[in-house]
Amino acid sequence: IPDLYGDTSTFKCVTTCIGTTYADTNTRRCVPSCPGSQFKLTTPTNICVDICPADQAQPLYGDPGTGFCSSTCTNNYFKYNTISKCVSSCPFYGLFAYNMTCTQFCPQGFYANSSGICVPTCPGSTYG
């Protein structure tokens, strides 16, 4: 038996929520916005997820700015691969910000400044 969700516009049980509604696995209803810290996943079906899928050719990240799973992050958020989410800043314990992504190492020719951002040249009186 497939999972069924209550479509509040048709008052029918459906296997897939359509349009701008998303399957809420907790309430078993098609909802216009996902609850709490969940994100809207549009492929392969409209469903609310805690963690966006990272096992695809192009990983998806939960973007708190839009509420969607997306391959890019908006509003100056950084891609954080470990948790498949967009974050406002990279955790300062061993991760650095480069190209809007949290990374374990700065790429060759870049150096981590005191804010944890990979830069091509060190500022002021600091050295690479």
N, C-alpha and C positions, 0 to 999 in steps of 0.2 A: 504494500500500500504506500503510495507516494505521500510526502508531506503536503498537507493542505493548509491554506491560509484564508481567512475571511476577508473577502473584498467588500469594503464598506460602501462602495458606490453601486455594486450590483446585488449585494447581499447574498452572494454565492460563495461556495468554497472553491478555491482555485489552486492549481499547482504552482503557478507563477504569477507574481504581482507585476502589473504592467504600468506603463506611463511613468508618472512621477511618484509611484508608491513602491514601497520596499517591504519584503517579508521580514517581519519581526518574529524570530523563532521563540521568543518568550511568551508573547501574547497570542501567537498564531494568527495574526492579522496583517493585512497590507496597510502600511502606515506611510504618511507623507514625509516624516523625518524619523531617523533612527534614534532610539533612546540612549541617554547617557553619553558614554564615550565611544559608542559604536559608529562605524562608517558605512556609507552607502556604496555597495559594490554593484555595478551595472552589468558586468559580464561574468559568467554566461547568463545569469539571471539577476533581477533586482532583489537584493537581499541585504540585511544588516549584518555586519561582521565586527568582531572585536579586533581582529588582526587581518590586514589586507594580505592577499596572497603574494608571496615572494618567489614562488617556484615556477615562474613563467619566464619566457624569453626576455620580457621587460617587466621587472618587479614593480609592484604597486605599493604606494605609501598612503597611510591614513593622514589626510590633510585636515587639521582642525579648522583651517581658514574656510574651507568649502564644505566639510563634512563628507567628502567623497574619497574613495580609493582612487589614486591617480599616479601616473608615472612621473609626474613633476610635483613640486611643492610651490605653493603661492605665498605671498606676503612675506618674502625674505625668510621663509622657513628652510631648514636644511634636511636633506634626506638622511635618515638614520637607519641603515640597513638591518642592524641587529634586531630592532623591534618593528620594522616595516612601518614607521611613522615619520611624519614631518615634525621637526622640533624647532623651537625658536632659537636655541643655541645648542651646540654640541656639548655633551657631558665633558667636563674639564679633566676627567681622569683617563688620560691616554688616547683621546680622540681629538682630531684637529679638523677645522673647517676648510674645505677646498672645493671650489666649483659648486657651491651650494650642497655639498655632501659631507657628512661626518666620516672621516677616514682615519685609519690607524697611523698612517705615516704621510708626511707631506711628500709630494712627488719630487723627483730629482730637479734641482735648481730652485726649490722653494724652501722656506724656513718658517718654523712656527714662531709667531710673535708672542708677546706676553698675554695676549687675549686668546691664544689657541687658534689663530687664523694663519693659514699658510700664505706667505707673502714672498715675492721674488727678491726683495732686498730687505735687510734688517733695518729698522728705524733707528735714528739718532745714534746714541753711543753704544748700541748693541752690535754683536757680530754673529755671523752664521757659522 
